[in-house]
Amino acid sequence: MPSPAADYEYMLGLYRVIDNLTTTYPDILFEGCASGGGRFDAGLLHYWPQHWTSDNTDAADRLTIQMGTTIMYPPSAMACHVSAIPNGVTMRNISIEYRATVALMCGSFGFELKPVDLSAEERAAIPGILANWELINPIVISGSFYRLALPDDTNWPAAQLMSQDETTAVVFAFQQQATVKPAAPPLRMAALNGTAMYRSNAFNGTYSGATLMNAGLNLPWQVEDYQSMLIYLYKQ
């Protein structure tokens, strides 16, 4: 059986190989990947900035995977794609809006599907998805990430990004399963300026940071599985 020392020596050898590779080809963007779990490695992030997060691209599963990954690694290090449906792993059919909202949480965003297989509704949604990516990706790269509610704990998980200058927050909110009762709890934000006012695409007018962090927002979820919302908060 391999000993712990052999595993250690293997990793040192892998670092040497990758160091030579990235030094020889400095203009190539490499992405880490490996079969199975444990594909992320803090040492490898010294050599390249991103890892393929999981071969399971089902958006509902990926939400749990990505939330867990951010406990140790920044969202900017995760590579995430909008993949085709039915999903190749779970055979689930989830809307392109939900799939995109999950993938937009990551630093490396893309589509992993055949455009010719998209429905007219899905094709129509793509320009809006890309417009959101242009707004969100700089915040993913340089901002801060907050787990507001975890998918293992609630039917309404959520996460938040805050821009480096703390003027813009982006909230990713989800409903996993359709429900009539109990109603979704208020979604409380994090890391806002309590005395500042914020405007948003989610409500008319403005609310104070203290209100958004303590009282929160009651989001108007429909009685449908796998819904998502992107909420932008702009400090006034």
C-alpha positions in Angstrom: 0.0 0.0 0.0 1.2 3.5 -0.7 2.5 5.3 2.4 1.7 8.9 3.4 5.3 9.7 2.5 4.7 8.4 -1.0 1.6 10.6 -1.4 3.7 13.6 -0.2 6.5 12.8 -2.7 3.9 12.5 -5.5 2.6 16.0 -4.8 6.0 17.5 -4.7 6.7 15.8 -8.1 3.5 17.1 -9.5 4.3 20.6 -8.3 7.7 20.4 -10.1 6.1 19.3 -13.3 3.5 22.0 -13.2 6.0 24.6 -12.3 8.1 23.7 -15.3 4.9 23.7 -17.5 3.6 27.1 -16.4 7.1 28.7 -16.5 7.8 27.4 -20.0 4.4 28.5 -21.3 3.6 31.7 -19.2 0.9 33.0 -21.7 -1.3 29.8 -21.5 -4.1 29.8 -19.0 -4.2 26.4 -17.3 -7.1 25.0 -15.3 -6.8 22.3 -12.7 -8.9 19.2 -12.8 -9.0 15.6 -11.6 -11.4 12.7 -11.5 -13.5 12.3 -8.4 -13.5 14.4 -5.3 -10.6 16.4 -3.8 -9.7 18.0 -7.1 -9.0 21.4 -5.5 -5.5 21.8 -4.0 -4.3 25.0 -2.4 -0.8 24.4 -3.6 -1.9 24.1 -7.2 -3.5 27.5 -7.0 0.0 28.9 -6.9 0.5 27.7 -10.5 -3.0 28.4 -12.0 -5.9 30.5 -10.9 -8.9 28.1 -11.4 -10.1 24.5 -11.0 -12.9 22.6 -12.7 -15.2 22.3 -9.7 -17.0 19.1 -10.4 -18.0 16.8 -13.3 -21.5 16.9 -11.8 -22.9 20.0 -13.6 -26.5 19.5 -12.4 -27.3 23.0 -11.1 -29.1 21.8 -7.9 -26.2 19.6 -6.9 -23.7 22.2 -8.0 -25.2 24.8 -5.7 -24.3 22.5 -2.7 -20.9 21.7 -4.2 -20.0 25.3 -4.8 -21.2 26.6 -1.5 -19.1 23.9 0.2 -16.1 24.7 -1.9 -16.2 28.4 -0.9 -15.6 27.4 2.7 -11.9 26.8 1.7 -11.5 28.5 -1.7 -12.6 31.8 -3.2 -15.4 31.7 -5.9 -12.9 33.2 -8.3 -11.1 29.8 -8.3 -14.1 27.8 -9.3 -14.9 27.0 -13.0 -18.6 26.6 -13.6 -20.7 26.1 -16.7 -24.3 26.2 -17.8 -24.7 22.6 -19.1 -27.4 20.9 -21.2 -30.6 19.3 -20.0 -31.6 16.7 -19.2 -28.4 16.7 -17.1 -26.0 13.8 -17.9 -25.6 12.8 -14.3 -29.0 13.3 -12.7 -31.3 13.5 -15.8 -32.9 16.6 -14.2 -34.5 19.3 -16.3 -33.8 22.7 -14.7 -34.5 26.1 -16.3 -31.6 27.9 -18.0 -32.2 30.8 -15.6 -31.5 28.7 -12.5 -28.6 26.9 -14.2 -27.1 30.3 -15.1 -27.6 31.9 -11.7 -25.7 29.0 -10.1 -22.8 29.2 -12.6 -22.5 33.0 -12.4 -21.3 32.6 -8.8 -17.9 31.4 -10.2 -14.8 33.0 -11.6 -14.7 31.0 -14.8 -18.1 31.0 -16.4 -19.2 29.3 -19.6 -21.7 27.2 -21.6 -21.3 23.5 -22.0 -24.0 22.5 -24.5 -25.0 22.4 -28.1 -26.5 25.7 -29.2 -28.6 23.8 -31.9 -30.3 21.9 -29.1 -31.5 25.0 -27.3 -35.2 25.9 -27.3 -36.2 29.3 -28.5 -36.8 30.4 -24.9 -33.3 29.3 -23.9 -31.7 31.1 -26.9 -33.6 34.3 -26.0 -32.3 34.1 -22.4 -28.6 33.9 -23.3 -28.0 37.7 -24.1 -29.4 38.6 -20.6 -27.2 35.9 -19.0 -24.1 37.3 -20.6 -25.1 40.8 -19.6 -25.3 39.6 -16.0 -21.9 37.9 -16.4 -20.3 41.2 -17.5 -21.6 42.9 -14.4 -21.0 40.1 -11.9 -17.7 38.6 -12.9 -15.4 41.5 -11.8 -17.1 41.3 -8.4 -16.5 37.5 -8.3 -12.8 38.1 -9.1 -12.1 40.9 -6.6 -15.0 41.1 -4.2 -16.0 39.2 -1.0 -18.3 36.2 -0.8 -20.9 35.5 1.9 -23.0 32.4 2.4 -26.4 33.7 3.5 -28.2 30.4 3.7 -26.9 26.9 2.9 -28.8 24.4 0.7 -28.3 21.7 3.4 -30.2 23.8 5.9 -33.0 25.4 3.9 -35.2 25.2 0.9 -34.2 28.8 0.1 -30.4 29.0 0.0 -28.7 32.2 -0.9 -25.2 33.8 -1.3 -24.0 37.3 -1.7 -21.0 39.0 -3.4 -19.8 42.4 -2.3 -17.7 44.6 -4.6 -14.2 45.6 -3.4 -15.3 49.2 -3.0 -18.5 48.1 -1.1 -20.8 50.0 -3.4 -22.5 47.1 -5.1 -23.8 43.8 -3.8 -25.1 40.9 -5.8 -27.4 38.4 -4.1 -28.0 34.9 -5.5 -31.3 33.5 -4.2 -32.9 30.2 -4.8 -35.9 28.1 -4.2 -35.2 24.4 -4.5 -38.6 22.8 -4.2 -42.1 24.2 -4.7 -43.9 24.9 -1.5 -47.1 26.6 -0.3 -46.4 26.4 3.4 -44.3 27.1 5.2 -43.6 30.4 3.4 -40.0 31.3 2.7 -38.3 33.2 5.5 -37.1 36.8 4.9 -33.7 36.9 3.1 -31.3 38.9 5.2 -28.2 40.4 3.5 -24.7 40.7 4.9 -21.8 43.2 5.1 -23.9 46.2 4.1 -23.4 49.7 5.6 -26.1 49.9 8.2 -26.6 53.6 7.9 -26.4 53.8 4.1 -29.3 53.6 1.7 -29.5 51.0 -1.1 -31.6 50.8 -4.2 -32.3 47.5 -6.0 -33.9 45.8 -8.9 -35.9 43.7 -6.3 -37.9 46.6 -4.8 -39.1 50.1 -5.4 -37.5 52.9 -3.6 -34.6 52.5 -1.2 -33.9 50.6 2.1 -31.2 51.1 4.7 -28.5 48.6 5.0 -29.7 47.9 8.6 -33.2 47.1 7.3 -31.8 44.7 4.7 -29.5 43.0 7.1 -32.0 42.7 10.1 -35.5 42.6 8.6 -34.5 41.3 5.2 -36.6 40.9 2.0 -39.6 38.7 1.5 -39.1 37.4 -2.1 -42.1 36.5 -4.2 -41.4 32.9 -5.1 -43.8 31.0 -7.4 -45.0 27.5 -6.6 -42.4 25.9 -8.8 -39.3 23.8 -8.3 -35.8 25.3 -9.0 -36.3 29.0 -9.2 -33.6 31.7 -8.8 -33.3 35.4 -8.5 -30.4 37.8 -9.0 -30.7 40.8 -6.8 -28.4 43.9 -7.3 -28.0 46.3 -4.4 -26.5 49.7 -5.2 -25.3 51.9 -2.3 -26.6 55.5 -2.7 
